[in-house]
Amino acid sequence: MVTVRAVFVIGTDKKVKAIISYPASTGRNMDEILRLIDSLQLTAKRTNVVTPVDWTVGGDLIVKPGASIEGQRVVDLPSGKDYLKFIKSD
């Protein structure tokens, strides 16, 4: 049997919001756990956005596909489609 370290983030609604598993040989990354909690809290309040890769508090947010927010900026993609939109964080 091998030990696995796990982090469970449980919301105020008593539902599991995230699970991160680490092998016994790897320490946990507290900065990443705090970043995850910040993202979960932000996206629970602002349901029309998601946080991009390497997001940090105050960084730009991605507007969910199908949503539109005043002040959003569209990324020019080779396909010409306008589905990747960013908005400044509050």
C-alpha positions as CSV (number, residue, x, y, z in Angstrom):
1,M,0.0,0.0,0.0
2,V,1.3,3.5,-0.9
3,T,0.3,6.7,0.8
4,V,-1.4,9.4,-1.4
5,R,-1.8,12.9,-0.1
6,A,-5.0,14.6,-1.2
7,V,-6.5,18.1,-0.9
8,F,-10.2,18.4,-0.9
9,V,-11.9,21.9,-1.3
10,I,-15.4,21.8,-0.1
11,G,-17.8,24.7,-0.7
12,T,-20.2,26.3,1.7
13,D,-22.9,24.3,0.0
14,K,-21.1,21.2,1.3
15,K,-20.2,20.0,-2.2
16,V,-16.7,19.0,-3.3
17,K,-15.4,21.8,-5.6
18,A,-11.9,20.4,-6.3
19,I,-9.6,17.4,-5.5
20,I,-5.9,17.4,-5.9
21,S,-3.9,14.2,-5.4
22,Y,-0.2,14.1,-4.8
23,P,2.1,11.0,-4.6
24,A,3.8,10.5,-1.2
25,S,7.1,11.6,-2.8
26,T,5.8,15.0,-3.7
27,G,5.0,17.9,-1.4
28,R,1.9,20.0,-1.8
29,N,2.0,23.4,-3.4
30,M,0.3,25.9,-1.0
31,D,0.5,28.7,-3.5
32,E,-1.5,26.6,-6.0
33,I,-4.0,25.5,-3.4
34,L,-4.6,29.2,-2.5
35,R,-4.8,30.1,-6.2
36,L,-7.4,27.4,-6.7
37,I,-9.5,28.7,-3.7
38,D,-9.3,32.3,-5.0
39,S,-10.5,31.1,-8.5
40,L,-13.4,29.1,-7.0
41,Q,-14.5,32.0,-4.9
42,L,-14.3,34.5,-7.8
43,T,-16.1,32.3,-10.3
44,A,-18.8,31.5,-7.8
45,K,-19.6,35.2,-7.6
46,R,-19.0,36.0,-11.3
47,T,-20.6,33.0,-13.1
48,N,-20.0,34.4,-16.6
49,V,-16.1,34.2,-16.4
50,V,-13.4,31.5,-15.9
51,T,-9.8,31.8,-14.9
52,P,-7.2,31.1,-17.5
53,V,-4.0,29.0,-17.1
54,D,-1.5,30.6,-14.7
55,W,-4.2,33.1,-13.5
56,T,-3.4,35.1,-10.4
57,V,-5.6,37.4,-8.4
58,G,-6.1,40.6,-10.4
59,G,-5.3,39.0,-13.7
60,D,-7.4,39.0,-16.8
61,L,-10.4,36.6,-16.9
62,I,-11.9,34.7,-19.8
63,V,-15.5,35.4,-20.7
64,K,-17.4,32.1,-21.0
65,P,-18.5,31.1,-24.5
66,G,-21.9,32.5,-25.3
67,A,-21.6,35.2,-22.6
68,S,-20.9,38.9,-23.3
69,I,-19.6,41.5,-20.9
70,E,-19.2,45.2,-21.5
71,G,-15.5,46.0,-21.9
72,Q,-14.5,42.6,-23.1
73,R,-11.8,42.3,-25.7
74,V,-11.8,39.6,-28.4
75,V,-8.6,37.8,-29.3
76,D,-7.9,37.7,-33.1
77,L,-7.7,34.0,-34.0
78,P,-6.6,32.6,-37.4
79,S,-10.1,31.0,-37.7
80,G,-11.7,34.5,-37.5
81,K,-14.0,33.2,-34.8
82,D,-14.6,35.5,-31.7
83,Y,-15.0,32.9,-29.0
84,L,-11.9,33.8,-27.0
85,K,-12.7,37.0,-25.0
86,F,-11.0,38.5,-22.0
87,I,-12.1,41.0,-19.4
88,K,-10.1,42.8,-16.8
89,S,-10.5,41.5,-13.3
90,D,-12.1,43.8,-10.7
